[in-house]
């Protein structure tokens, strides 16, 4: 089963990755039988405590005290840059790193120093509306704002020829939503067909109307080359913040799934009587898992009518959980009789994270000792008891198939559930190091794998 996630997760409104609204307060009391103080345990085989190196001038909180991460033996971790509320990262053709800053409406540019030295940091472009995902197609830089995708011509560390290439995307300023939009942040990737693929999150935890909206929400939209009109590529994708192209050319997404899922089986759960439709903390803690899915034209991931079913023995409390090749089960709240969507018709789900993990940035790379695979920044849960911890996850890739989740960077969460950091994205740099953004710590880490 590989290294089961050490610390997985994400947060923001409704346990989502993309809202910039204030995070809701967790439940006041822990569910019965769940110790509120203990973090989710994880398999940490092969990981060792590794001190984080902090260069001079970068020691503001949380690095005003010594910090350590859990990493494979021989790996090193350094605070490479301090970037407040750093979100997604991308490497530019000139070898500089671009980092999105949705809160300030900017994209930062970091030029690496010699031999891993701290970078020179400037603002590449400002005045944007919650910029988040970024993608290059040659010298064209695409930036996904909350309400549109904007293109720039990039050259010599500057941008020019700013133009809107995909207008009218929904956000909290859309007249029909009247400010009620939990997942305004967008991600974008350029496919091998040179089309743009744009993630558009759901309005809320459960909002079936998103499937009929124009443009459709809770979907991955495809914009053909030369067009500004999006078409639905995949639907039922609650909040597919992670978006990347795999080595075989398929577009994959890492998805933040729903909260407070009701029990979907007509049988007891830890007691007497039919528990169907009840919101049971013990069940909610591990259901539904977050999704890591390969997309194809017309694929439906089922939200909000169907949920991935990880239990080896469905309906049996405490049944072992599987990660990959999962079927779907009807949602007892939105699809109690299966009439809204036949969950048995949905293609099995390729891979998953633990429930409420909150995966964010997704990239494909190859790492020493691990080989080819997908790397994901996991933000950590906001309302799970015990909390699921932040981490950087790795999924090995072989023959077009995705293996089980492994933790390659953890240690951001203390035994009492408090956190000093929350990874967002992880991308390999031109030097072979892994660069990890952390929006809570306001940092970019340079993680050097052992050769």
C-alpha positions as CSV (number, residue, x, y, z in Angstrom):
1,X,0.0,0.0,0.0
2,X,3.0,2.3,0.1
3,X,3.5,5.0,2.7
4,X,0.0,6.0,3.7
5,X,-0.4,9.7,4.0
6,X,1.5,11.1,6.9
7,X,-0.5,14.2,7.1
8,X,-2.9,15.1,4.5
9,X,-5.3,17.9,4.0
10,X,-6.7,21.3,3.0
11,X,-8.8,24.0,4.4
12,X,-10.8,27.0,3.6
13,X,-14.5,27.6,3.4
14,X,-16.4,24.3,3.6
15,X,-13.1,22.4,3.6
16,X,-12.2,23.7,0.3
17,X,-8.9,24.9,-1.2
18,X,-9.9,28.0,-3.0
19,X,-12.0,30.3,-0.9
20,X,-10.4,33.4,0.4
21,X,-13.1,34.1,2.9
22,X,-12.4,33.6,6.6
23,X,-12.1,30.0,7.6
24,X,-15.1,28.7,9.6
25,X,-14.6,27.9,13.2
26,X,-14.3,24.1,13.9
27,X,-17.0,22.4,15.8
28,X,-16.9,23.3,19.5
29,X,-16.9,19.8,20.8
30,X,-15.2,16.7,19.5
31,X,-17.5,13.8,18.3
32,X,-17.9,11.0,20.8
33,X,-15.0,8.7,20.8
34,X,-12.7,10.9,18.9
35,X,-9.8,12.5,20.9
36,X,-9.7,16.2,19.9
37,X,-6.0,16.7,20.8
38,X,-4.4,13.9,18.8
39,X,-3.5,14.4,15.1
40,X,-4.3,11.7,12.5
41,X,-1.6,9.0,12.7
42,X,0.3,8.2,9.6
43,X,2.8,5.6,8.2
44,X,6.1,7.4,8.4
45,X,8.4,4.5,7.3
46,X,11.5,5.9,5.8
47,X,10.9,9.4,7.0
48,X,13.2,11.1,9.6
49,X,13.1,14.4,11.4
50,X,15.0,16.9,9.4
51,X,15.8,20.4,10.7
52,X,14.7,23.3,8.4
53,X,17.6,25.6,7.6
54,X,16.7,29.2,7.9
55,X,19.0,31.7,6.2
56,X,19.8,35.1,7.8
57,X,17.0,37.6,7.5
58,X,14.3,34.9,7.2
59,X,13.8,34.1,10.8
60,X,10.4,35.8,11.4
61,X,7.6,33.6,12.7
62,X,7.1,30.7,12.4
63,X,10.9,30.3,12.0
64,X,11.7,32.3,15.2
65,X,12.0,28.9,16.8
66,X,13.6,25.8,15.4
67,X,11.4,23.9,13.0
68,X,11.8,20.4,11.6
69,X,10.0,18.4,8.9
70,X,9.7,14.7,8.3
71,X,11.4,13.7,5.1
72,X,13.2,10.7,3.5
73,X,16.6,10.1,5.0
74,X,19.3,12.2,3.4
75,X,16.9,14.9,2.2
76,X,17.5,18.5,3.2
77,X,15.0,21.4,3.6
78,X,15.8,25.1,3.6
79,X,13.6,28.2,3.7
80,X,14.4,29.5,0.2
81,X,12.2,32.6,0.3
82,X,9.6,34.4,2.5
83,X,6.5,35.1,0.4
84,X,3.4,36.0,2.4
85,X,0.4,33.8,1.6
86,X,2.2,32.1,-1.3
87,X,-0.1,29.8,-3.3
88,X,0.7,28.1,-6.6
89,X,4.1,28.0,-8.3
90,X,5.3,27.7,-11.9
91,X,8.8,27.9,-13.5
92,X,9.1,30.5,-16.3
93,X,11.1,29.7,-19.5
94,X,13.9,32.0,-18.2
95,X,14.4,29.8,-15.1
96,X,12.7,32.2,-12.7
97,X,9.8,31.1,-10.4
98,X,6.4,32.7,-10.5
99,X,4.2,32.5,-7.4
100,X,0.5,33.5,-7.3
101,X,-0.7,35.7,-4.4
102,X,-4.5,35.8,-4.6
103,X,-5.0,38.0,-1.5
104,X,-2.9,40.9,-2.9
105,X,-3.9,40.4,-6.6
106,X,-0.2,39.8,-7.6
107,X,2.1,37.3,-9.3
108,X,5.6,37.4,-7.7
109,X,8.8,36.6,-9.6
110,X,11.7,34.9,-7.9
111,X,15.1,34.8,-9.6
112,X,17.3,32.0,-8.0
113,X,20.6,33.0,-6.6
114,X,23.8,31.1,-7.3
115,X,24.2,27.7,-5.7
116,X,20.8,27.7,-4.0
117,X,21.2,31.1,-2.5
118,X,18.0,33.1,-1.7
119,X,16.3,34.5,-4.7
120,X,15.7,38.1,-5.8
121,X,12.0,38.8,-5.4
122,X,9.9,41.3,-7.4
123,X,6.3,41.7,-8.5
124,X,5.8,40.5,-12.0
125,X,2.2,41.9,-12.3
126,X,-0.4,43.3,-10.0
127,X,-3.9,44.6,-10.0
128,X,-5.4,41.2,-10.8
129,X,-8.5,39.6,-9.2
130,X,-7.5,36.7,-7.0
131,X,-4.9,35.2,-9.4
132,X,-4.3,31.6,-8.6
133,X,-3.3,29.0,-11.3
134,X,-0.7,29.7,-14.0
135,X,0.4,28.0,-17.1
136,X,2.9,28.6,-19.9
137,X,2.5,27.9,-23.6
138,X,5.8,29.0,-25.1
139,X,6.2,32.7,-24.2
140,X,2.5,33.0,-23.4
141,X,1.7,33.1,-19.7
142,X,-1.9,32.3,-18.7
143,X,-3.1,33.4,-15.3
144,X,-6.4,32.1,-13.9
145,X,-8.2,35.0,-12.0
146,X,-11.4,34.3,-10.1
147,X,-13.5,35.8,-12.9
148,X,-11.5,35.2,-16.1
149,X,-8.3,33.8,-17.6
150,X,-5.8,36.5,-18.6
151,X,-2.9,36.0,-21.0
152,X,0.4,37.9,-21.2
153,X,3.5,37.8,-23.4
154,X,6.4,36.9,-21.2
155,X,10.0,38.0,-22.0
156,X,13.1,39.0,-20.1
157,X,11.3,38.8,-16.7
158,X,8.5,41.2,-17.8
159,X,5.0,40.8,-19.2
160,X,3.2,42.8,-22.0
161,X,0.2,42.5,-24.2
162,X,-2.3,41.8,-21.4
163,X,-5.5,40.4,-22.8
164,X,-8.5,38.4,-21.5
165,X,-8.8,35.1,-23.2
166,X,-11.6,33.5,-21.2
167,X,-14.1,36.0,-19.8
168,X,-17.1,35.6,-17.6
169,X,-16.1,32.9,-15.1
170,X,-18.2,32.8,-12.0
171,X,-17.0,34.2,-8.7
172,X,-18.5,35.9,-5.7
173,X,-19.2,39.0,-7.7
174,X,-21.4,37.2,-10.2
175,X,-24.9,38.7,-10.1
176,X,-26.7,35.3,-9.7
177,X,-24.5,34.3,-6.8
178,X,-24.7,37.5,-4.8
179,X,-21.5,36.9,-3.0
180,X,-22.2,33.3,-2.1
181,X,-19.3,31.5,-3.6
182,X,-17.0,29.4,-1.5
183,X,-14.5,28.3,-4.2
184,X,-13.7,31.4,-6.3
185,X,-10.1,30.5,-7.0
186,X,-9.4,28.9,-10.4
187,X,-6.6,26.7,-11.8
188,X,-5.5,26.4,-15.4
189,X,-3.3,24.1,-17.4
190,X,-2.4,23.9,-21.1
191,X,-3.1,20.5,-22.6
192,X,-1.1,18.7,-25.3
193,X,-3.8,19.8,-27.7
194,X,-3.0,23.5,-26.7
195,X,-6.4,23.9,-25.3
196,X,-6.8,25.6,-21.9
197,X,-8.3,23.5,-19.1
198,X,-9.8,25.5,-16.3
199,X,-11.1,24.3,-12.9
200,X,-14.3,26.0,-11.7
201,X,-15.2,25.0,-8.2
202,X,-18.7,24.5,-6.7
203,X,-20.7,27.3,-5.1
204,X,-20.9,25.5,-1.8
205,X,-20.5,22.2,0.0
206,X,-23.7,20.8,-1.7
207,X,-25.1,22.9,-4.5
208,X,-26.7,20.8,-7.2
209,X,-27.6,23.9,-9.2
210,X,-24.0,24.2,-10.2
211,X,-24.4,21.3,-12.7
212,X,-27.0,23.3,-14.7
213,X,-25.3,26.8,-14.5
214,X,-23.8,28.6,-17.4
215,X,-20.9,28.4,-17.4
216,X,-21.1,25.1,-15.5
217,X,-19.6,25.2,-12.0
218,X,-18.1,22.2,-10.2
219,X,-16.5,21.3,-13.5
220,X,-13.3,21.3,-15.5
221,X,-13.8,23.5,-18.6
222,X,-12.0,23.1,-21.9
223,X,-11.3,26.2,-24.1
224,X,-10.2,25.2,-27.6
225,X,-7.2,27.0,-29.1
226,X,-8.2,30.3,-30.5
227,X,-11.5,30.3,-28.7
228,X,-12.8,32.2,-25.7
229,X,-15.9,30.0,-25.2
230,X,-15.5,27.2,-22.6
231,X,-17.1,23.8,-23.0
232,X,-17.6,21.3,-20.2
233,X,-14.8,18.7,-20.3
234,X,-15.6,16.9,-17.0
235,X,-18.4,17.6,-14.5
236,X,-19.3,16.7,-10.9
237,X,-15.8,17.9,-9.8
238,X,-16.5,19.7,-6.6
239,X,-13.3,21.7,-6.3
240,X,-10.6,20.5,-8.6
241,X,-7.9,22.9,-7.5
242,X,-5.1,20.5,-8.5
243,X,-4.7,20.4,-12.3
244,X,-1.8,19.0,-14.3
245,X,-1.0,17.0,-17.4
246,X,0.4,13.5,-16.9
247,X,3.3,12.1,-19.0
248,X,0.8,10.3,-21.2
249,X,-1.0,13.6,-22.0
250,X,-4.1,13.1,-19.9
251,X,-5.3,15.9,-17.7
252,X,-5.5,14.9,-14.0
253,X,-7.2,16.7,-11.1
254,X,-6.9,16.6,-7.3
255,X,-10.3,17.3,-5.8
256,X,-11.6,18.6,-2.5
257,X,-14.7,16.6,-1.7
258,X,-17.8,17.4,0.4
259,X,-18.2,17.6,4.1
260,X,-20.8,16.1,6.5
261,X,-21.7,13.2,4.2
262,X,-24.7,11.3,5.6
263,X,-24.5,7.5,6.0
264,X,-25.5,5.9,2.7
265,X,-26.6,2.4,3.9
266,X,-29.8,1.1,5.2
267,X,-28.4,-0.6,8.2
268,X,-27.1,0.2,11.7
269,X,-23.9,2.1,12.4
270,X,-22.5,1.3,15.8
271,X,-26.0,1.0,17.3
272,X,-29.5,-0.2,16.7
273,X,-31.8,0.9,13.9
274,X,-31.4,2.1,10.3
275,X,-28.7,4.8,10.2
276,X,-29.4,5.8,6.6
277,X,-29.2,9.5,6.1
278,X,-27.7,10.3,9.5
279,X,-24.6,12.5,9.8
280,X,-22.4,10.3,12.0
281,X,-19.0,11.9,13.0
282,X,-17.2,8.5,13.0
283,X,-18.3,8.0,9.4
284,X,-17.8,11.6,8.3
285,X,-14.2,11.5,9.5
286,X,-13.2,9.1,6.8
287,X,-15.8,9.7,4.1
288,X,-15.8,10.6,1.3
289,X,-12.1,10.4,0.3
290,X,-10.6,13.2,-1.7
291,X,-10.2,12.4,-5.4
292,X,-7.2,12.1,-7.7
293,X,-8.7,11.5,-11.1
294,X,-7.7,11.2,-14.8
295,X,-10.1,13.2,-16.9
296,X,-11.6,12.4,-20.3
297,X,-14.2,14.1,-22.4
298,X,-17.6,13.9,-20.6
299,X,-16.3,12.2,-17.5
300,X,-18.5,12.7,-14.4
301,X,-17.1,12.4,-10.9
302,X,-20.6,12.4,-9.5
303,X,-20.7,15.3,-7.1
304,X,-23.1,16.0,-5.4
305,X,-25.1,12.9,-6.2
306,X,-22.4,10.1,-5.8
307,X,-19.4,9.7,-3.6
308,X,-16.3,7.5,-3.8
309,X,-16.7,4.3,-1.7
310,X,-13.4,3.3,-0.1
311,X,-14.7,0.6,2.3
312,X,-13.6,-3.0,1.6
313,X,-16.8,-4.1,3.3
314,X,-19.4,-1.4,2.5
315,X,-21.6,-0.5,5.4
316,X,-19.4,-2.2,8.0
317,X,-18.0,0.3,10.6
318,X,-14.3,0.1,10.8
319,X,-13.9,-1.8,7.6
320,X,-10.4,-1.4,6.0
321,X,-10.2,1.5,3.5
322,X,-8.8,1.2,0.0
323,X,-7.2,4.0,-1.9
324,X,-7.5,3.2,-5.6
325,X,-10.0,1.9,-8.2
326,X,-13.0,2.9,-6.1
327,X,-16.6,2.6,-7.1
328,X,-19.2,5.2,-6.2
329,X,-22.2,5.1,-3.9
330,X,-25.3,7.3,-3.9
331,X,-25.4,10.4,-1.6
332,X,-28.1,9.8,0.9
333,X,-28.9,13.6,1.1
334,X,-29.0,14.5,-2.6
335,X,-29.7,11.2,-4.3
336,X,-31.4,8.9,-1.7
337,X,-33.1,6.7,-4.2
338,X,-30.5,6.9,-7.0
339,X,-32.9,8.7,-9.4
340,X,-30.7,11.8,-9.8
341,X,-27.7,9.8,-11.0
342,X,-27.0,6.1,-11.3
343,X,-23.7,5.9,-9.4
344,X,-23.0,2.4,-10.8
345,X,-22.5,3.9,-14.3
346,X,-19.6,6.1,-13.2
347,X,-16.0,5.0,-14.1
348,X,-14.1,3.8,-11.0
349,X,-12.0,6.5,-9.3
350,X,-8.2,6.0,-10.0
351,X,-6.8,7.2,-6.7
352,X,-7.7,9.0,-3.4
353,X,-6.4,10.9,-0.4
354,X,-7.8,10.5,3.0
355,X,-11.1,12.3,3.6
356,X,-10.8,16.1,4.3
357,X,-7.1,16.1,3.2
358,X,-7.6,19.2,1.0
359,X,-5.2,18.6,-1.9
360,X,-4.1,21.7,-3.7
361,X,-1.2,22.1,-6.1
362,X,-0.6,19.0,-8.4
363,X,2.4,18.4,-10.6
364,X,4.1,15.5,-12.3
365,X,7.9,14.9,-11.9
366,X,10.6,12.4,-11.2
367,X,12.4,12.3,-7.8
368,X,15.6,10.4,-6.8
369,X,14.8,7.2,-5.1
370,X,11.1,7.5,-5.9
371,X,10.9,7.7,-9.7
372,X,8.2,9.2,-11.8
373,X,5.0,10.3,-10.1
374,X,2.5,13.0,-9.0
375,X,3.4,15.5,-6.3
376,X,0.6,17.2,-4.3
377,X,0.6,19.9,-1.7
378,X,-1.9,18.9,1.0
379,X,-3.3,21.7,3.1
380,X,-4.9,19.9,6.0
381,X,-8.5,19.5,7.3
382,X,-10.4,22.3,8.9
383,X,-13.2,20.4,10.7
384,X,-12.0,16.8,11.2
385,X,-11.5,15.3,14.6
386,X,-8.7,14.4,14.9
387,X,-7.3,16.8,12.4
388,X,-5.8,15.4,9.2
389,X,-2.4,17.0,8.9
390,X,-0.7,19.0,6.1
391,X,1.9,17.3,4.0
392,X,3.4,16.9,0.6
393,X,2.3,13.6,-1.0
394,X,3.8,11.5,-3.8
395,X,1.9,9.0,-6.0
396,X,4.1,6.7,-8.0
397,X,3.4,6.6,-11.7
398,X,4.0,3.5,-13.9
399,X,2.4,2.3,-17.1
400,X,-0.2,5.0,-17.0
401,X,-1.4,4.0,-13.6
402,X,-1.2,5.9,-10.3
403,X,0.1,4.1,-7.2
404,X,-1.0,4.7,-3.6
405,X,-0.3,7.9,-1.7
406,X,3.1,8.3,0.1
407,X,4.1,11.1,2.4
408,X,7.4,12.7,1.4
409,X,7.2,15.8,3.6
410,X,5.4,16.1,6.9
411,X,5.8,17.4,10.4
412,X,3.8,20.6,10.0
413,X,1.3,19.6,12.7
414,X,1.9,19.3,16.5
415,X,0.3,16.6,18.7
416,X,-2.3,19.0,19.9
417,X,-3.4,19.6,16.3
418,X,-1.9,23.1,15.9
419,X,0.1,23.8,12.8
420,X,3.1,26.0,11.9
421,X,2.9,25.4,8.2
422,X,0.5,24.3,5.4
423,X,1.9,23.2,2.0
424,X,0.0,24.4,-1.1
425,X,2.1,23.4,-4.1
426,X,5.3,21.5,-4.9
427,X,7.2,21.7,-8.2
428,X,10.6,20.5,-9.3
429,X,13.0,23.3,-10.2
430,X,15.6,23.4,-13.0
431,X,18.2,22.3,-10.4
432,X,16.3,19.1,-9.5
433,X,15.2,20.4,-6.1
434,X,11.6,20.3,-5.0
435,X,10.2,23.8,-4.2
436,X,7.2,23.8,-1.8
437,X,5.0,26.8,-1.2
438,X,3.4,27.3,2.2
439,X,0.7,29.9,2.6
440,X,0.5,29.7,6.4
441,X,4.2,30.1,7.0
442,X,4.6,32.5,4.1
443,X,7.5,30.6,2.7
444,X,8.9,28.7,-0.2
445,X,11.0,25.7,0.9
446,X,13.9,24.3,-1.2
447,X,13.9,20.5,-0.6
448,X,16.9,18.7,-2.0
449,X,16.3,14.9,-2.4
450,X,19.2,12.6,-1.8
451,X,20.7,11.6,-5.1
